[in-house]
């Protein structure tokens, strides 16, 4: 009689299952759930149901056929019948009677069947490509793991089947040296073929990941490691370098290095990437070494900064290359010092400085200590040769600060700033450049000026850079007036006594103004009337057209000069301007081109110059008191906290003690009253 097929046995089991369900329904016989027992026991303690007895009777004579089905399942993982045979195994394991039969008859055959299945998968010669083998290997491993897990759940084979599928493969190939050699060769050939394809751009990087995964799966990493190193050696020895110019040759070498990084990244934890790196660095480095000297000599004396950075990275792959790159840099640094000794002009020195900054940013190729030593040697020679190194640096900054990318290179410029022998001299030199920049029409790099000023301030303190910020403040305020007044090309109003171009003008105060000031003072003291003398720079509020402006009498003068003969100026504005004409008539303002400025005597002085003198200190106290009275007069009453905030906008570096003393002095003079932290103006 012919043995039944897998499908026939499965169908018969399904039919009996349905029959037993009907009988259970008729006889209402309860079946206890199977209890897990020691799997070595030849029998399982249970209460037999009618369905289990029936199944045993019907299939006892067919167990040889079932054994054949199990064998087929392990040997036909790649076949189309796998799903059907798997369902049969699953069905047998779920049935308590057939489960016991499997335990009794097939414990000793599982290893044989699993080995047959693994053997069929490892028929590598049947695969068209390495990738096809890997894909099918993954699929079949998944099926085998599912099949094994079914037996594991039945608790029949805890020793044999509980081993991972990976161990099953390794066990098989370890017992078959020919099979192991074939796998190693198969993986090695796959690596070599894909290397050539990848360099030519005809394959994907993922194939190297597949090879790395397989070498790890089969535990042949060390064997594959030797093959890959041998392949790398042969590849580097036969590598032909194309005839290209230096810059393109660098790009070609960089591309080759990137190939290596991509290919070996998946082998870091499997074959020891440090060994590959050592081989590559030595062999590849020697190949590049022959070309490197000419390349570096060309680059270090050029402005191809991007290529210099690339070379530094390439040189870092080999000690020999790194040493050569360092030697060439030292020659370049020596030449830089030589240029200084020859008295080369500032433009060339500035360019050399820029190149040194490029080398300073290198992270590879040259040790930082070597670069720093060269930089210090250059600066030392500069200080000894040029007594006015500050002039060179001021000119350099004057050029760079007008470039949009200035903030990105600020740290480099500050580095050189720290090398200056006399920072004060640089600040003075820089001011002349600063004036020309700030007063240039449509100057658009005010933000760069502020960024640089703040960086310098962190080094030399606020006092040393204060004049720069005052000049910037004048220009920013004037440009804001442009927007408010909608007058293109409006004047630049200079109110601080820090602009070097205008410091030589020292006019006397016009007698008419002096008489007027004394009359105000006499009336103030004799009659105790609160009449304040408004200097040319005191802030006043006025309207110009539709614009509300908080400016000074100097601004009124500027508007008056602009609007002479302009009938569109409102009458009330003209009346206000009449009061300021005396300043212009008595030459209290100066006109320089389209710049209108108060003469130095009437600008806000830089009290820091005489900060230790009694006169300067007394002048500062008077300014604070005057400002307190003006704020109180304008607001009628003001909380102390708000007063402090407003004071800080006009008086620099105010202390709490100064504020309290000034308030008390103003109270004594009966300018204001101070009660419950409220300052009130006394009319």
C-alpha positions as CSV (number, residue, x, y, z in Angstrom):
1,X,0.0,0.0,0.0
2,X,1.4,3.4,-1.0
3,X,2.2,5.8,1.9
4,X,-0.1,8.8,2.1
5,X,1.2,12.2,1.1
6,X,1.7,15.1,3.5
7,X,-1.6,16.7,2.3
8,X,-3.5,13.5,2.8
9,X,-2.3,13.0,6.4
10,X,-3.0,16.6,7.2
11,X,-6.5,16.3,5.7
12,X,-7.2,13.1,7.7
13,X,-6.1,14.8,10.9
14,X,-8.4,17.7,10.3
15,X,-11.3,15.3,9.6
16,X,-10.7,13.3,12.8
17,X,-10.5,16.6,14.7
18,X,-14.0,17.5,13.4
19,X,-15.3,14.0,14.2
20,X,-14.0,14.1,17.7
21,X,-15.6,17.5,18.2
22,X,-19.0,16.0,17.3
23,X,-18.5,13.1,19.7
24,X,-17.5,15.4,22.4
25,X,-20.6,17.3,21.9
26,X,-22.7,14.1,22.1
27,X,-21.1,12.4,25.0
28,X,-20.1,15.6,26.8
29,X,-16.7,14.1,27.7
30,X,-14.3,16.7,29.2
31,X,-10.6,16.8,28.2
32,X,-8.0,17.9,30.6
33,X,-5.4,20.3,29.3
34,X,-2.0,18.6,28.8
35,X,0.4,18.9,31.7
36,X,4.1,19.5,31.0
37,X,6.1,16.6,32.2
38,X,9.7,15.3,32.1
39,X,10.2,14.8,28.4
40,X,12.4,11.7,28.9
41,X,9.5,9.9,30.3
42,X,8.2,7.2,27.9
43,X,4.7,8.0,28.9
44,X,2.6,11.1,29.7
45,X,0.2,11.0,32.7
46,X,-3.1,12.2,31.4
47,X,-6.8,11.4,31.1
48,X,-7.4,10.0,27.6
49,X,-10.3,11.5,25.7
50,X,-12.3,9.7,23.0
51,X,-10.7,12.0,20.3
52,X,-7.1,11.1,21.4
53,X,-7.9,7.3,21.4
54,X,-9.5,7.6,18.0
55,X,-6.5,9.4,16.5
56,X,-4.1,6.8,17.9
57,X,-6.2,4.0,16.4
58,X,-6.5,5.6,13.0
59,X,-2.9,6.6,12.6
60,X,-0.9,4.1,14.4
61,X,-0.2,2.1,11.3
62,X,0.9,5.3,9.4
63,X,3.7,6.5,11.7
64,X,6.4,5.6,9.2
65,X,4.6,7.9,6.7
66,X,4.5,10.7,9.3
67,X,8.2,10.2,10.0
68,X,8.8,10.7,6.3
69,X,6.8,13.9,6.4
70,X,8.9,15.2,9.2
71,X,12.0,14.3,7.3
72,X,10.7,16.1,4.2
73,X,9.9,19.2,6.3
74,X,13.6,19.6,7.3
75,X,15.0,18.7,3.9
76,X,12.6,20.9,1.9
77,X,12.7,24.3,3.5
78,X,13.3,25.7,0.1
79,X,10.5,23.8,-1.5
80,X,6.9,24.9,-2.3
81,X,5.6,22.1,0.1
82,X,7.2,23.7,3.1
83,X,4.1,25.5,4.4
84,X,2.0,22.3,4.1
85,X,4.5,20.1,5.8
86,X,5.0,22.7,8.5
87,X,1.2,22.7,9.2
88,X,1.4,18.9,9.6
89,X,4.2,19.2,12.2
90,X,2.3,21.9,14.0
91,X,-0.8,19.7,14.0
92,X,1.0,16.7,15.3
93,X,2.6,18.7,18.1
94,X,-0.7,20.1,19.2
95,X,-2.3,16.6,19.5
96,X,-1.4,14.9,22.8
97,X,-1.3,11.4,21.3
98,X,0.8,12.2,18.2
99,X,3.0,14.4,20.3
100,X,3.8,11.5,22.5
101,X,4.5,9.3,19.4
102,X,6.9,11.9,18.2
103,X,8.7,11.9,21.5
104,X,8.9,8.1,21.5
105,X,10.0,7.6,17.9
106,X,12.0,10.7,16.6
107,X,14.1,12.2,19.3
108,X,17.3,10.7,17.9
109,X,16.5,11.7,14.3
110,X,16.1,15.5,14.7
111,X,19.8,16.3,14.5
112,X,20.1,14.3,11.3
113,X,17.1,16.1,9.7
114,X,18.3,19.5,10.7
115,X,21.7,18.9,9.3
116,X,20.2,17.8,6.0
117,X,18.2,21.0,5.9
118,X,21.3,23.1,6.6
119,X,23.3,21.2,4.1
120,X,20.8,21.9,1.4
121,X,20.9,25.6,2.2
122,X,24.6,25.7,2.0
123,X,24.9,24.4,-1.5
124,X,26.6,27.7,-2.5
125,X,27.3,26.6,-6.0
126,X,23.6,26.6,-6.7
127,X,23.4,30.4,-6.3
128,X,23.9,32.8,-9.1
129,X,25.4,35.5,-6.8
130,X,26.5,36.1,-3.3
131,X,23.6,38.5,-2.7
132,X,21.1,35.8,-3.8
133,X,22.6,33.3,-1.3
134,X,22.4,35.9,1.5
135,X,18.7,36.7,0.8
136,X,17.7,33.0,0.7
137,X,19.8,32.3,3.8
138,X,17.9,34.9,5.7
139,X,14.5,33.6,4.5
140,X,15.4,29.9,5.3
141,X,16.8,30.8,8.7
142,X,13.5,32.5,9.5
143,X,11.6,29.3,8.5
144,X,13.9,27.0,10.4
145,X,13.7,29.1,13.5
146,X,9.9,29.0,13.3
147,X,10.0,25.2,12.8
148,X,12.3,24.7,15.7
149,X,10.3,26.9,18.0
150,X,7.3,24.7,17.4
151,X,9.2,21.7,18.8
152,X,10.6,23.7,21.6
153,X,7.1,24.7,22.7
154,X,6.1,21.0,22.8
155,X,8.8,20.5,25.5
156,X,10.0,17.4,23.7
157,X,13.5,18.4,22.7
158,X,15.0,20.8,25.2
159,X,18.6,19.8,24.5
160,X,18.8,19.5,20.7
161,X,16.2,22.0,19.4
162,X,16.7,24.7,22.0
163,X,20.1,25.4,20.4
164,X,20.0,28.5,18.1
165,X,19.8,28.0,14.4
166,X,23.2,29.8,14.2
167,X,24.8,27.1,16.4
168,X,23.2,24.4,14.1
169,X,24.9,26.0,11.1
170,X,28.3,26.4,12.9
171,X,28.1,22.9,14.2
172,X,27.6,21.6,10.7
173,X,30.4,23.5,9.0
174,X,32.8,22.9,11.8
175,X,32.4,19.2,11.2
176,X,33.0,19.7,7.5
177,X,36.3,21.5,6.7
178,X,35.7,21.5,3.0
179,X,32.4,23.3,3.6
180,X,34.1,25.8,5.9
181,X,36.8,26.6,3.3
182,X,34.1,27.0,0.7
183,X,32.2,29.5,2.8
184,X,35.4,31.6,3.5
185,X,36.3,31.6,-0.2
186,X,32.7,32.5,-1.1
187,X,32.8,35.5,1.3
188,X,36.3,36.6,0.2
189,X,35.3,36.4,-3.5
190,X,32.2,38.4,-2.7
191,X,34.4,41.1,-1.0
192,X,36.9,41.4,-3.9
193,X,34.2,41.5,-6.6
194,X,32.2,44.2,-4.7
195,X,35.4,46.2,-4.0
196,X,36.0,46.6,-7.8
197,X,32.4,47.3,-8.4
198,X,32.1,49.9,-5.7
199,X,35.2,51.8,-6.8
200,X,33.7,51.9,-10.3
201,X,30.4,53.0,-8.9
202,X,28.5,50.0,-10.0
203,X,27.5,48.4,-6.7
204,X,25.9,49.4,-3.4
205,X,27.7,49.8,-0.1
206,X,25.2,47.5,1.5
207,X,26.9,44.4,0.0
208,X,29.9,45.0,2.4
209,X,27.5,45.0,5.3
210,X,26.1,41.6,4.0
211,X,29.6,40.1,3.9
212,X,30.4,41.4,7.4
213,X,27.1,40.0,8.8
214,X,27.8,36.6,7.2
215,X,31.3,36.4,8.5
216,X,30.0,37.1,11.9
217,X,27.1,34.5,11.5
218,X,29.4,31.7,10.5
219,X,32.2,32.8,12.9
220,X,34.8,33.0,10.3
221,X,35.8,36.7,10.9
222,X,39.5,35.9,11.6
223,X,39.8,33.9,8.4
224,X,38.1,36.6,6.3
225,X,40.4,39.2,8.0
226,X,43.5,37.6,6.5
227,X,41.9,37.5,3.0
228,X,40.8,41.2,3.2
229,X,44.3,42.4,4.3
230,X,45.9,40.4,1.5
231,X,43.4,41.9,-0.9
232,X,44.1,45.4,0.4
233,X,47.9,44.9,0.0
234,X,47.5,43.8,-3.6
235,X,45.1,46.6,-4.4
236,X,47.4,49.3,-3.1
237,X,50.4,47.9,-4.8
238,X,48.7,47.8,-8.2
239,X,46.8,51.1,-7.8
240,X,47.6,53.4,-10.7
241,X,47.5,57.1,-9.9
242,X,46.1,59.2,-12.7
243,X,48.0,62.2,-14.3
244,X,46.2,65.2,-12.8
245,X,47.0,68.6,-11.6
246,X,47.7,68.9,-7.9
247,X,44.2,70.1,-6.8
248,X,42.4,67.4,-8.8
249,X,44.9,64.8,-7.6
250,X,44.0,65.7,-4.0
251,X,40.4,65.2,-4.8
252,X,41.2,61.8,-6.3
253,X,43.1,60.6,-3.3
254,X,40.4,61.9,-1.0
255,X,37.8,59.9,-3.0
256,X,39.9,56.7,-2.6
257,X,40.2,57.3,1.1
258,X,36.4,57.7,1.4
259,X,36.0,54.3,-0.5
260,X,38.1,52.7,2.2
261,X,36.2,54.3,5.0
262,X,32.9,53.2,3.5
263,X,34.0,49.6,2.8
264,X,35.6,48.9,6.2
265,X,33.0,50.6,8.4
266,X,31.0,47.3,8.8
267,X,34.1,45.3,9.8
268,X,35.0,47.4,12.9
269,X,33.6,44.8,15.3
270,X,34.2,41.7,13.3
271,X,37.7,41.6,11.7
272,X,39.5,44.3,13.7
273,X,39.5,47.6,11.8
274,X,42.7,48.7,13.4
275,X,44.6,46.0,11.5
276,X,43.1,47.2,8.2
277,X,43.9,50.8,9.1
278,X,47.5,50.0,9.8
279,X,47.9,48.2,6.4
280,X,46.1,50.9,4.6
281,X,48.0,53.8,6.3
282,X,51.4,52.3,5.4
283,X,50.8,51.1,1.9
284,X,48.4,53.9,0.8
285,X,50.6,56.4,2.5
286,X,53.7,55.3,0.6
287,X,51.7,55.5,-2.7
288,X,50.6,59.1,-1.9
289,X,54.1,60.0,-0.5
290,X,55.6,60.2,-3.9
291,X,53.2,62.9,-5.0
292,X,52.8,64.8,-1.7
293,X,55.9,66.9,-1.6
294,X,55.1,68.8,-4.8
295,X,51.5,69.1,-3.8
296,X,52.2,70.7,-0.4
297,X,54.9,73.0,-1.8
298,X,52.3,74.3,-4.3
299,X,49.5,74.7,-1.8
300,X,51.2,76.3,1.2
301,X,52.3,79.2,-0.9
302,X,48.9,79.6,-2.6
303,X,45.5,80.6,-1.5
304,X,43.8,77.2,-2.1
305,X,42.8,76.9,1.6
306,X,40.2,74.2,1.0
307,X,42.8,72.0,-0.6
308,X,45.2,72.5,2.3
309,X,42.5,71.2,4.6
310,X,42.0,68.1,2.4
311,X,45.7,67.4,2.3
312,X,45.9,67.6,6.1
313,X,43.2,65.0,6.5
314,X,44.9,62.7,3.9
315,X,48.3,63.1,5.6
316,X,46.8,62.0,8.9
317,X,46.4,58.4,7.6
318,X,50.1,57.8,7.5
319,X,53.0,58.6,9.8
320,X,55.3,59.1,6.8
321,X,52.9,61.5,5.2
322,X,52.3,63.4,8.4
323,X,56.0,63.9,8.9
324,X,56.4,65.2,5.3
325,X,53.5,67.6,5.7
326,X,55.0,68.9,9.0
327,X,58.4,69.4,7.4
328,X,56.9,71.4,4.5
329,X,54.9,73.5,6.9
330,X,58.1,74.3,8.8
331,X,59.7,75.5,5.6
332,X,56.7,77.7,4.9
333,X,56.7,79.1,8.4
334,X,60.4,79.9,8.1
335,X,59.7,81.7,4.9
336,X,57.0,83.7,6.7
337,X,59.6,85.0,9.2
338,X,62.0,85.7,6.4
339,X,59.4,87.9,4.7
340,X,59.1,89.9,7.9
341,X,62.9,90.4,8.2
342,X,63.0,91.7,4.6
343,X,60.5,94.4,5.5
344,X,57.8,93.1,3.2
345,X,54.8,95.5,2.8
346,X,51.8,95.2,5.1
347,X,49.6,93.6,2.4
348,X,51.9,90.6,2.0
349,X,52.3,90.2,5.8
350,X,48.6,90.3,6.2
351,X,48.2,87.6,3.6
352,X,50.8,85.4,5.4
353,X,49.0,85.9,8.6
354,X,45.8,84.7,6.9
355,X,47.6,81.6,5.8
356,X,48.9,80.9,9.3
357,X,45.3,81.1,10.5
358,X,44.3,78.5,8.0
359,X,47.0,76.1,9.3
360,X,46.0,76.9,12.8
361,X,42.5,75.5,12.1
362,X,43.8,72.2,10.8
363,X,42.7,69.2,13.0
364,X,44.8,66.6,11.2
365,X,48.1,66.3,9.5
366,X,50.2,68.5,11.7
367,X,50.6,68.6,15.5
368,X,49.0,71.7,17.1
369,X,52.2,72.4,19.0
370,X,54.2,72.7,15.8
371,X,51.7,75.2,14.3
372,X,51.5,77.2,17.5
373,X,55.3,77.4,17.7
374,X,55.5,78.7,14.1
375,X,52.8,81.2,14.9
376,X,54.6,82.5,17.9
377,X,57.9,82.8,16.0
378,X,56.2,84.8,13.3
379,X,54.6,87.2,15.9
380,X,57.9,87.6,17.8
381,X,59.7,88.6,14.7
382,X,56.9,91.0,13.8
383,X,57.2,92.7,17.2
384,X,61.0,93.0,16.9
385,X,61.0,94.2,13.3
386,X,57.9,96.4,13.2
387,X,57.5,98.8,16.0
388,X,54.1,99.6,14.7
389,X,52.7,96.1,14.3
390,X,49.4,97.7,15.3
391,X,49.3,99.6,12.0
392,X,49.5,96.3,10.1
393,X,46.8,94.7,12.2
394,X,44.6,97.8,12.0
395,X,44.8,97.7,8.2
396,X,44.1,94.0,8.2
397,X,41.0,94.4,10.3
398,X,39.9,97.4,8.2
399,X,39.8,95.1,5.2
400,X,38.2,92.0,6.9
401,X,35.6,93.8,9.0
402,X,33.9,95.0,5.8
403,X,33.3,91.4,4.7
404,X,30.1,89.6,5.3
405,X,31.8,86.5,6.8
406,X,33.7,88.5,9.4
407,X,31.9,87.0,12.4
408,X,32.8,83.4,11.3
409,X,36.5,84.3,11.5
410,X,36.4,86.5,14.5
411,X,38.2,84.0,16.8
412,X,41.1,83.9,14.4
413,X,41.4,87.7,14.3
414,X,41.2,87.9,18.1
415,X,44.0,85.3,18.4
416,X,46.4,87.6,16.5
417,X,45.1,90.6,18.6
418,X,46.4,88.8,21.7
419,X,49.9,88.7,20.2
420,X,50.2,92.5,19.9
421,X,52.9,94.1,22.1
422,X,50.9,97.3,22.6
423,X,47.2,96.9,22.5
424,X,46.6,100.6,23.3
425,X,48.5,101.6,20.1
426,X,46.3,99.4,18.1
427,X,43.2,100.9,19.5
428,X,44.4,104.4,18.5
429,X,45.4,103.2,15.0
430,X,42.1,101.5,14.5
431,X,40.2,104.6,15.4
432,X,41.4,106.4,12.2
433,X,40.2,103.5,10.1
434,X,37.0,103.3,12.1
435,X,36.2,107.0,11.4
436,X,36.5,106.5,7.7
437,X,34.4,103.3,7.8
438,X,31.6,104.8,9.9
439,X,31.3,108.0,7.9
440,X,31.3,106.2,4.6
441,X,27.9,106.6,2.8
442,X,25.6,103.6,3.2
443,X,28.1,101.7,5.4
444,X,26.4,98.4,6.1
445,X,28.7,96.6,8.6
446,X,27.8,98.3,11.8
447,X,27.0,94.9,13.4
448,X,30.5,93.7,12.6
449,X,32.0,96.8,14.3
450,X,29.9,96.0,17.5
451,X,30.9,92.3,17.4
452,X,34.6,93.1,17.1
453,X,34.3,95.8,19.8
454,X,32.7,93.4,22.3
455,X,35.4,90.8,21.6
456,X,38.1,93.4,22.3
457,X,36.2,94.6,25.4
458,X,36.5,91.2,26.9
459,X,40.3,91.4,26.7
460,X,41.1,95.1,27.6
461,X,37.9,96.1,29.5
462,X,35.2,98.5,28.8
463,X,37.3,101.7,29.4
464,X,39.8,100.8,26.7
465,X,37.1,100.4,24.0
466,X,34.5,102.9,25.2
467,X,35.4,105.5,22.6
468,X,34.7,103.0,19.8
469,X,31.2,102.3,21.1
470,X,30.5,106.1,21.4
471,X,31.4,106.6,17.8
472,X,29.2,103.7,16.8
473,X,26.4,105.1,18.9
474,X,26.6,108.4,17.0
475,X,26.3,106.7,13.7
476,X,23.5,104.4,14.7
477,X,21.5,107.2,16.1
478,X,22.0,109.3,13.0
479,X,20.9,106.4,10.8
480,X,17.8,106.0,12.9
481,X,17.1,109.7,12.3
482,X,17.3,108.9,8.6
483,X,14.4,106.5,9.0
484,X,12.3,108.7,11.2
485,X,12.7,111.9,9.1
486,X,12.5,110.1,5.7
487,X,15.3,112.4,4.5
488,X,17.8,110.5,2.4
489,X,21.4,111.4,3.0
490,X,20.6,113.1,6.4
491,X,23.5,114.4,8.4
492,X,25.7,112.4,10.7
493,X,25.4,114.0,14.2
494,X,28.5,113.6,16.2
495,X,28.0,114.3,19.9
496,X,30.8,112.4,21.6
497,X,34.2,114.0,22.0
498,X,36.0,110.8,20.8
499,X,36.2,111.3,17.0
500,X,39.9,111.7,16.2
501,X,39.4,113.7,13.0
502,X,37.9,116.7,15.0
503,X,39.8,116.8,18.2
504,X,42.1,119.7,17.2
505,X,39.2,122.3,17.2
506,X,39.0,124.1,20.5
507,X,36.8,127.2,20.1
508,X,36.0,129.6,22.9
509,X,32.4,129.7,24.1
510,X,30.7,132.7,22.4
511,X,30.3,135.6,24.8
512,X,26.6,135.9,24.0
513,X,26.1,132.3,25.1
514,X,28.2,132.8,28.2
515,X,26.2,135.9,29.2
516,X,22.9,134.0,28.7
517,X,24.1,131.1,30.8
518,X,25.2,133.3,33.6
519,X,21.8,135.1,33.6
520,X,20.1,131.8,33.9
521,X,22.3,130.8,36.8
522,X,21.9,134.1,38.6
523,X,18.1,134.0,38.3
524,X,18.1,130.4,39.4
525,X,20.1,131.0,42.5
526,X,18.7,134.4,43.6
527,X,15.1,133.8,43.0
528,X,15.2,130.0,43.6
529,X,13.4,129.4,40.4
530,X,13.8,126.0,38.8
531,X,14.9,127.2,35.4
532,X,17.3,124.6,33.8
533,X,20.0,125.5,31.4
534,X,19.8,123.3,28.3
535,X,23.2,122.6,26.7
536,X,23.5,122.0,23.0
537,X,23.5,118.2,23.7
538,X,20.7,118.0,26.2
539,X,17.8,115.9,25.0
540,X,14.6,117.7,24.0
541,X,11.4,116.4,22.5
542,X,10.1,118.1,19.3
543,X,8.1,117.3,16.2
544,X,9.2,117.5,12.6
545,X,6.4,117.0,10.2
546,X,4.6,113.9,11.3
547,X,7.7,112.6,13.2
548,X,8.1,112.9,16.9
549,X,11.8,113.1,17.7
550,X,13.7,112.9,21.0
551,X,16.9,114.8,20.0
552,X,19.2,117.6,21.0
553,X,19.4,121.3,20.2
554,X,22.1,120.1,17.8
555,X,19.5,118.1,15.9
556,X,17.3,121.2,15.7
557,X,20.2,123.1,14.3
558,X,20.8,120.3,11.7
559,X,17.1,120.4,10.7
560,X,17.2,124.2,10.5
561,X,20.2,124.0,8.1
562,X,18.4,121.5,5.9
563,X,15.1,123.3,5.9
564,X,16.2,126.8,5.2
565,X,13.8,128.3,2.7
566,X,11.6,125.3,2.9
567,X,8.0,126.6,3.2
568,X,6.8,123.1,4.1
569,X,8.3,123.2,7.5
570,X,5.4,123.9,10.0
571,X,5.4,127.4,11.6
572,X,5.7,126.2,15.1
573,X,8.8,124.2,14.2
574,X,10.4,127.3,12.7
575,X,9.7,129.2,15.9
576,X,11.5,126.5,17.9
577,X,14.4,126.6,15.4
578,X,14.8,130.4,16.0
579,X,15.8,129.7,19.6
580,X,18.6,127.5,18.3
581,X,20.0,129.9,15.7
582,X,22.3,131.4,18.2
583,X,24.3,128.2,18.2
584,X,24.9,128.4,14.5
585,X,25.5,132.2,14.4
586,X,28.1,131.9,17.1
587,X,29.9,129.0,15.5
588,X,29.0,126.5,18.2
589,X,28.5,123.9,15.5
590,X,30.8,122.8,12.7
591,X,29.8,121.7,9.2
592,X,32.0,119.2,7.5
593,X,30.6,118.2,4.1
594,X,27.2,116.8,5.0
595,X,28.3,116.2,8.6
596,X,27.0,118.6,11.2
597,X,28.5,118.3,14.7
598,X,28.8,120.2,17.9
599,X,32.4,121.5,18.3
600,X,34.4,119.6,20.9
601,X,33.7,122.1,23.6
602,X,30.0,121.2,23.4
603,X,30.3,117.5,22.9
604,X,29.8,114.9,25.6
605,X,33.4,114.7,27.0
606,X,35.2,111.4,27.7
607,X,35.5,111.8,31.5
608,X,37.4,108.5,31.6
609,X,40.5,110.4,30.5
610,X,40.6,112.3,33.8
611,X,38.7,109.9,35.9
612,X,41.0,110.4,38.9
613,X,40.9,114.2,38.9
614,X,38.8,116.2,41.2
615,X,37.4,118.2,38.4
616,X,36.3,115.1,36.5
617,X,34.7,113.6,39.5
618,X,32.8,116.8,40.4
619,X,31.7,117.1,36.8
620,X,30.3,113.6,36.9
621,X,28.4,114.3,40.1
622,X,26.8,117.4,38.5
623,X,25.8,115.5,35.4
624,X,24.1,112.8,37.5
625,X,22.2,115.5,39.5
626,X,21.2,117.4,36.4
627,X,19.9,114.2,34.8
628,X,17.9,113.4,37.9
629,X,16.3,116.8,37.9
630,X,15.5,116.6,34.2
631,X,13.8,113.2,34.5
632,X,11.8,114.4,37.5
633,X,10.7,117.6,35.7
634,X,9.6,115.7,32.7
635,X,7.6,113.0,34.6
636,X,6.6,115.2,37.6
637,X,7.2,112.2,39.8
638,X,9.0,108.9,39.3
639,X,9.7,105.8,41.4
640,X,13.3,105.3,42.4
641,X,13.6,102.1,40.5
642,X,12.5,103.7,37.2
643,X,14.8,106.6,37.8
644,X,17.7,104.3,38.1
645,X,16.9,102.6,34.9
646,X,16.6,105.9,33.0
647,X,19.9,107.2,34.5
648,X,21.8,104.1,33.3
649,X,20.8,105.0,29.8
650,X,22.7,108.3,30.0
651,X,25.4,107.8,32.6
652,X,27.8,104.8,32.3
653,X,28.8,102.5,35.1
654,X,26.5,104.0,37.7
655,X,26.7,102.6,41.2
656,X,24.0,102.4,43.8
657,X,26.0,104.7,46.1
658,X,26.3,107.4,43.4
659,X,22.6,107.4,42.8
660,X,21.7,107.7,46.5
661,X,24.2,110.5,47.1
662,X,23.0,112.4,44.0
663,X,19.4,112.1,45.0
664,X,20.3,113.4,48.5
665,X,22.2,116.3,47.1
666,X,19.3,117.2,44.8
667,X,17.0,117.1,47.8
668,X,19.3,119.4,49.7
669,X,19.3,121.9,46.9
670,X,15.5,121.7,46.8
671,X,15.4,120.5,43.2
672,X,13.4,117.5,44.1
673,X,11.7,115.7,47.1
674,X,12.2,112.1,48.0
675,X,9.6,110.2,50.0
676,X,8.6,106.5,50.1
677,X,10.9,105.8,47.2
678,X,9.2,108.4,45.0
679,X,11.1,111.3,43.5
680,X,9.0,114.4,42.8
681,X,10.0,117.6,41.0
682,X,9.7,120.8,43.0
683,X,8.3,123.6,40.8
